[in-house]
């Protein structure tokens, strides 16, 4: 199993320069990610963001930009709560947004929604 992992790493290292997106192509994919849909988790959105840039861009090096773009894709209520906090890691930001979005989407017992028919 360890030998297979080593072979995979060598193969990936050899092929990546030929098939990897350029930093510009990775940025274009990154900017085309749609906003968070109802029921979608911020952690899933963050995973999608990381996959689109793959190894072309170091997410941690550009943490401020990625964090701001990620929060811009959140619903307004979630975004306003998340922006009031400080995070050292983007994973922490996404996990906190998950918690917040679950609370925002789940109505408090006894609260009457004005949108119900």
PyMOL CGO cylinders between C-alpha atoms (Angstrom):
from pymol import cmd
from pymol.cgo import CYLINDER

trace = [
    CYLINDER, 0.00, 0.00, 0.00, 2.83, 2.38, 0.84, 0.3, 1, 1, 1, 1, 1, 1,
    CYLINDER, 2.83, 2.38, 0.84, 4.54, 1.55, -2.45, 0.3, 1, 1, 1, 1, 1, 1,
    CYLINDER, 4.54, 1.55, -2.45, 1.33, 2.38, -4.35, 0.3, 1, 1, 1, 1, 1, 1,
    CYLINDER, 1.33, 2.38, -4.35, 1.09, 5.73, -2.56, 0.3, 1, 1, 1, 1, 1, 1,
    CYLINDER, 1.09, 5.73, -2.56, 4.67, 6.52, -3.57, 0.3, 1, 1, 1, 1, 1, 1,
    CYLINDER, 4.67, 6.52, -3.57, 3.95, 5.56, -7.20, 0.3, 1, 1, 1, 1, 1, 1,
    CYLINDER, 3.95, 5.56, -7.20, 0.82, 7.71, -7.19, 0.3, 1, 1, 1, 1, 1, 1,
    CYLINDER, 0.82, 7.71, -7.19, 2.75, 10.69, -5.81, 0.3, 1, 1, 1, 1, 1, 1,
    CYLINDER, 2.75, 10.69, -5.81, 5.45, 10.31, -8.47, 0.3, 1, 1, 1, 1, 1, 1,
    CYLINDER, 5.45, 10.31, -8.47, 2.87, 9.99, -11.24, 0.3, 1, 1, 1, 1, 1, 1,
    CYLINDER, 2.87, 9.99, -11.24, 0.95, 13.00, -9.98, 0.3, 1, 1, 1, 1, 1, 1,
    CYLINDER, 0.95, 13.00, -9.98, 4.14, 15.05, -9.75, 0.3, 1, 1, 1, 1, 1, 1,
    CYLINDER, 4.14, 15.05, -9.75, 5.06, 14.13, -13.32, 0.3, 1, 1, 1, 1, 1, 1,
    CYLINDER, 5.06, 14.13, -13.32, 1.62, 14.75, -14.87, 0.3, 1, 1, 1, 1, 1, 1,
    CYLINDER, 1.62, 14.75, -14.87, 0.45, 17.77, -12.91, 0.3, 1, 1, 1, 1, 1, 1,
    CYLINDER, 0.45, 17.77, -12.91, 2.47, 20.36, -14.88, 0.3, 1, 1, 1, 1, 1, 1,
    CYLINDER, 2.47, 20.36, -14.88, 0.87, 19.13, -18.13, 0.3, 1, 1, 1, 1, 1, 1,
    CYLINDER, 0.87, 19.13, -18.13, -2.77, 18.98, -17.03, 0.3, 1, 1, 1, 1, 1, 1,
    CYLINDER, -2.77, 18.98, -17.03, -3.07, 21.43, -14.16, 0.3, 1, 1, 1, 1, 1, 1,
    CYLINDER, -3.07, 21.43, -14.16, -4.96, 24.65, -14.76, 0.3, 1, 1, 1, 1, 1, 1,
    CYLINDER, -4.96, 24.65, -14.76, -2.94, 27.80, -14.96, 0.3, 1, 1, 1, 1, 1, 1,
    CYLINDER, -2.94, 27.80, -14.96, -3.34, 30.18, -12.02, 0.3, 1, 1, 1, 1, 1, 1,
    CYLINDER, -3.34, 30.18, -12.02, -5.56, 32.36, -14.21, 0.3, 1, 1, 1, 1, 1, 1,
    CYLINDER, -5.56, 32.36, -14.21, -7.80, 29.41, -15.19, 0.3, 1, 1, 1, 1, 1, 1,
    CYLINDER, -7.80, 29.41, -15.19, -8.03, 28.38, -11.53, 0.3, 1, 1, 1, 1, 1, 1,
    CYLINDER, -8.03, 28.38, -11.53, -8.99, 31.96, -10.61, 0.3, 1, 1, 1, 1, 1, 1,
    CYLINDER, -8.99, 31.96, -10.61, -11.71, 32.03, -13.27, 0.3, 1, 1, 1, 1, 1, 1,
    CYLINDER, -11.71, 32.03, -13.27, -13.21, 28.77, -11.95, 0.3, 1, 1, 1, 1, 1, 1,
    CYLINDER, -13.21, 28.77, -11.95, -12.95, 30.13, -8.42, 0.3, 1, 1, 1, 1, 1, 1,
    CYLINDER, -12.95, 30.13, -8.42, -14.86, 33.30, -9.28, 0.3, 1, 1, 1, 1, 1, 1,
    CYLINDER, -14.86, 33.30, -9.28, -17.64, 31.37, -11.08, 0.3, 1, 1, 1, 1, 1, 1,
    CYLINDER, -17.64, 31.37, -11.08, -18.68, 29.41, -7.99, 0.3, 1, 1, 1, 1, 1, 1,
    CYLINDER, -18.68, 29.41, -7.99, -22.33, 30.18, -7.27, 0.3, 1, 1, 1, 1, 1, 1,
    CYLINDER, -22.33, 30.18, -7.27, -23.58, 31.56, -3.97, 0.3, 1, 1, 1, 1, 1, 1,
    CYLINDER, -23.58, 31.56, -3.97, -24.66, 29.25, -1.18, 0.3, 1, 1, 1, 1, 1, 1,
    CYLINDER, -24.66, 29.25, -1.18, -28.02, 27.64, -1.93, 0.3, 1, 1, 1, 1, 1, 1,
    CYLINDER, -28.02, 27.64, -1.93, -30.59, 26.91, 0.80, 0.3, 1, 1, 1, 1, 1, 1,
    CYLINDER, -30.59, 26.91, 0.80, -29.70, 23.63, 2.45, 0.3, 1, 1, 1, 1, 1, 1,
    CYLINDER, -29.70, 23.63, 2.45, -26.08, 23.75, 1.28, 0.3, 1, 1, 1, 1, 1, 1,
    CYLINDER, -26.08, 23.75, 1.28, -23.45, 23.83, 4.03, 0.3, 1, 1, 1, 1, 1, 1,
    CYLINDER, -23.45, 23.83, 4.03, -20.70, 26.47, 4.12, 0.3, 1, 1, 1, 1, 1, 1,
    CYLINDER, -20.70, 26.47, 4.12, -18.11, 23.71, 4.73, 0.3, 1, 1, 1, 1, 1, 1,
    CYLINDER, -18.11, 23.71, 4.73, -19.18, 22.08, 1.45, 0.3, 1, 1, 1, 1, 1, 1,
    CYLINDER, -19.18, 22.08, 1.45, -18.86, 25.41, -0.31, 0.3, 1, 1, 1, 1, 1, 1,
    CYLINDER, -18.86, 25.41, -0.31, -15.37, 25.85, 1.17, 0.3, 1, 1, 1, 1, 1, 1,
    CYLINDER, -15.37, 25.85, 1.17, -14.39, 22.36, -0.04, 0.3, 1, 1, 1, 1, 1, 1,
    CYLINDER, -14.39, 22.36, -0.04, -15.61, 23.30, -3.53, 0.3, 1, 1, 1, 1, 1, 1,
    CYLINDER, -15.61, 23.30, -3.53, -13.54, 26.49, -3.44, 0.3, 1, 1, 1, 1, 1, 1,
    CYLINDER, -13.54, 26.49, -3.44, -10.43, 24.55, -2.45, 0.3, 1, 1, 1, 1, 1, 1,
    CYLINDER, -10.43, 24.55, -2.45, -10.99, 21.97, -5.20, 0.3, 1, 1, 1, 1, 1, 1,
    CYLINDER, -10.99, 21.97, -5.20, -11.36, 24.59, -7.91, 0.3, 1, 1, 1, 1, 1, 1,
    CYLINDER, -11.36, 24.59, -7.91, -8.01, 26.18, -7.19, 0.3, 1, 1, 1, 1, 1, 1,
    CYLINDER, -8.01, 26.18, -7.19, -6.37, 22.80, -6.47, 0.3, 1, 1, 1, 1, 1, 1,
    CYLINDER, -6.37, 22.80, -6.47, -2.64, 23.19, -6.25, 0.3, 1, 1, 1, 1, 1, 1,
    CYLINDER, -2.64, 23.19, -6.25, -2.46, 26.21, -8.56, 0.3, 1, 1, 1, 1, 1, 1,
    CYLINDER, -2.46, 26.21, -8.56, -3.07, 28.65, -5.70, 0.3, 1, 1, 1, 1, 1, 1,
    CYLINDER, -3.07, 28.65, -5.70, -2.01, 28.42, -2.06, 0.3, 1, 1, 1, 1, 1, 1,
    CYLINDER, -2.01, 28.42, -2.06, -5.25, 29.15, -0.23, 0.3, 1, 1, 1, 1, 1, 1,
    CYLINDER, -5.25, 29.15, -0.23, -3.45, 29.88, 3.03, 0.3, 1, 1, 1, 1, 1, 1,
    CYLINDER, -3.45, 29.88, 3.03, -1.19, 32.44, 1.36, 0.3, 1, 1, 1, 1, 1, 1,
    CYLINDER, -1.19, 32.44, 1.36, -4.24, 34.33, 0.06, 0.3, 1, 1, 1, 1, 1, 1,
    CYLINDER, -4.24, 34.33, 0.06, -6.36, 33.69, 3.15, 0.3, 1, 1, 1, 1, 1, 1,
    CYLINDER, -6.36, 33.69, 3.15, -7.83, 37.20, 3.38, 0.3, 1, 1, 1, 1, 1, 1,
    CYLINDER, -7.83, 37.20, 3.38, -9.10, 37.22, -0.21, 0.3, 1, 1, 1, 1, 1, 1,
    CYLINDER, -9.10, 37.22, -0.21, -10.44, 33.65, -0.07, 0.3, 1, 1, 1, 1, 1, 1,
    CYLINDER, -10.44, 33.65, -0.07, -12.13, 34.34, 3.28, 0.3, 1, 1, 1, 1, 1, 1,
    CYLINDER, -12.13, 34.34, 3.28, -13.82, 37.49, 2.03, 0.3, 1, 1, 1, 1, 1, 1,
    CYLINDER, -13.82, 37.49, 2.03, -14.93, 35.82, -1.19, 0.3, 1, 1, 1, 1, 1, 1,
    CYLINDER, -14.93, 35.82, -1.19, -16.22, 32.81, 0.74, 0.3, 1, 1, 1, 1, 1, 1,
    CYLINDER, -16.22, 32.81, 0.74, -18.27, 35.00, 3.09, 0.3, 1, 1, 1, 1, 1, 1,
    CYLINDER, -18.27, 35.00, 3.09, -19.64, 36.96, 0.12, 0.3, 1, 1, 1, 1, 1, 1,
    CYLINDER, -19.64, 36.96, 0.12, -21.25, 33.72, -1.05, 0.3, 1, 1, 1, 1, 1, 1,
    CYLINDER, -21.25, 33.72, -1.05, -23.13, 33.22, 2.25, 0.3, 1, 1, 1, 1, 1, 1,
    CYLINDER, -23.13, 33.22, 2.25, -26.73, 34.38, 2.77, 0.3, 1, 1, 1, 1, 1, 1,
    CYLINDER, -26.73, 34.38, 2.77, -26.93, 37.89, 4.25, 0.3, 1, 1, 1, 1, 1, 1,
    CYLINDER, -26.93, 37.89, 4.25, -27.88, 36.80, 7.80, 0.3, 1, 1, 1, 1, 1, 1,
    CYLINDER, -27.88, 36.80, 7.80, -25.05, 34.26, 8.01, 0.3, 1, 1, 1, 1, 1, 1,
    CYLINDER, -25.05, 34.26, 8.01, -22.57, 36.70, 6.47, 0.3, 1, 1, 1, 1, 1, 1,
    CYLINDER, -22.57, 36.70, 6.47, -23.40, 39.47, 8.94, 0.3, 1, 1, 1, 1, 1, 1,
    CYLINDER, -23.40, 39.47, 8.94, -22.84, 37.16, 11.92, 0.3, 1, 1, 1, 1, 1, 1,
    CYLINDER, -22.84, 37.16, 11.92, -19.64, 35.59, 10.55, 0.3, 1, 1, 1, 1, 1, 1,
    CYLINDER, -19.64, 35.59, 10.55, -18.06, 38.93, 9.66, 0.3, 1, 1, 1, 1, 1, 1,
    CYLINDER, -18.06, 38.93, 9.66, -18.30, 39.97, 13.32, 0.3, 1, 1, 1, 1, 1, 1,
    CYLINDER, -18.30, 39.97, 13.32, -15.80, 37.24, 14.28, 0.3, 1, 1, 1, 1, 1, 1,
    CYLINDER, -15.80, 37.24, 14.28, -12.07, 36.76, 13.79, 0.3, 1, 1, 1, 1, 1, 1,
    CYLINDER, -12.07, 36.76, 13.79, -10.67, 33.46, 12.54, 0.3, 1, 1, 1, 1, 1, 1,
    CYLINDER, -10.67, 33.46, 12.54, -7.11, 32.22, 12.23, 0.3, 1, 1, 1, 1, 1, 1,
    CYLINDER, -7.11, 32.22, 12.23, -8.01, 29.50, 9.70, 0.3, 1, 1, 1, 1, 1, 1,
    CYLINDER, -8.01, 29.50, 9.70, -10.47, 29.40, 6.84, 0.3, 1, 1, 1, 1, 1, 1,
    CYLINDER, -10.47, 29.40, 6.84, -11.66, 25.98, 7.99, 0.3, 1, 1, 1, 1, 1, 1,
    CYLINDER, -11.66, 25.98, 7.99, -12.70, 27.57, 11.30, 0.3, 1, 1, 1, 1, 1, 1,
    CYLINDER, -12.70, 27.57, 11.30, -14.58, 30.29, 9.44, 0.3, 1, 1, 1, 1, 1, 1,
    CYLINDER, -14.58, 30.29, 9.44, -16.48, 27.71, 7.36, 0.3, 1, 1, 1, 1, 1, 1,
    CYLINDER, -16.48, 27.71, 7.36, -17.24, 25.54, 10.41, 0.3, 1, 1, 1, 1, 1, 1,
    CYLINDER, -17.24, 25.54, 10.41, -18.56, 28.54, 12.34, 0.3, 1, 1, 1, 1, 1, 1,
    CYLINDER, -18.56, 28.54, 12.34, -20.67, 29.54, 9.33, 0.3, 1, 1, 1, 1, 1, 1,
    CYLINDER, -20.67, 29.54, 9.33, -22.08, 26.00, 9.29, 0.3, 1, 1, 1, 1, 1, 1,
    CYLINDER, -22.08, 26.00, 9.29, -23.20, 26.41, 12.90, 0.3, 1, 1, 1, 1, 1, 1,
    CYLINDER, -23.20, 26.41, 12.90, -24.62, 29.87, 12.25, 0.3, 1, 1, 1, 1, 1, 1,
    CYLINDER, -24.62, 29.87, 12.25, -26.47, 28.86, 9.09, 0.3, 1, 1, 1, 1, 1, 1,
    CYLINDER, -26.47, 28.86, 9.09, -28.05, 25.89, 10.89, 0.3, 1, 1, 1, 1, 1, 1,
    CYLINDER, -28.05, 25.89, 10.89, -29.33, 28.24, 13.59, 0.3, 1, 1, 1, 1, 1, 1,
    CYLINDER, -29.33, 28.24, 13.59, -30.53, 30.86, 11.11, 0.3, 1, 1, 1, 1, 1, 1,
    CYLINDER, -30.53, 30.86, 11.11, -32.40, 28.26, 9.01, 0.3, 1, 1, 1, 1, 1, 1,
    CYLINDER, -32.40, 28.26, 9.01, -34.00, 26.55, 12.01, 0.3, 1, 1, 1, 1, 1, 1,
    CYLINDER, -34.00, 26.55, 12.01, -36.78, 28.77, 13.36, 0.3, 1, 1, 1, 1, 1, 1,
    CYLINDER, -36.78, 28.77, 13.36, -37.00, 29.24, 17.09, 0.3, 1, 1, 1, 1, 1, 1,
    CYLINDER, -37.00, 29.24, 17.09, -39.99, 27.42, 18.65, 0.3, 1, 1, 1, 1, 1, 1,
    CYLINDER, -39.99, 27.42, 18.65, -42.87, 29.81, 19.17, 0.3, 1, 1, 1, 1, 1, 1,
    CYLINDER, -42.87, 29.81, 19.17, -41.73, 32.26, 16.49, 0.3, 1, 1, 1, 1, 1, 1,
    CYLINDER, -41.73, 32.26, 16.49, -44.33, 32.84, 13.80, 0.3, 1, 1, 1, 1, 1, 1,
    CYLINDER, -44.33, 32.84, 13.80, -43.03, 33.33, 10.31, 0.3, 1, 1, 1, 1, 1, 1,
    CYLINDER, -43.03, 33.33, 10.31, -44.59, 36.15, 8.32, 0.3, 1, 1, 1, 1, 1, 1,
    CYLINDER, -44.59, 36.15, 8.32, -43.98, 34.18, 5.12, 0.3, 1, 1, 1, 1, 1, 1,
    CYLINDER, -43.98, 34.18, 5.12, -46.36, 31.32, 5.94, 0.3, 1, 1, 1, 1, 1, 1,
    CYLINDER, -46.36, 31.32, 5.94, -49.66, 31.35, 4.07, 0.3, 1, 1, 1, 1, 1, 1,
]
cmd.load_cgo(trace, "trace")
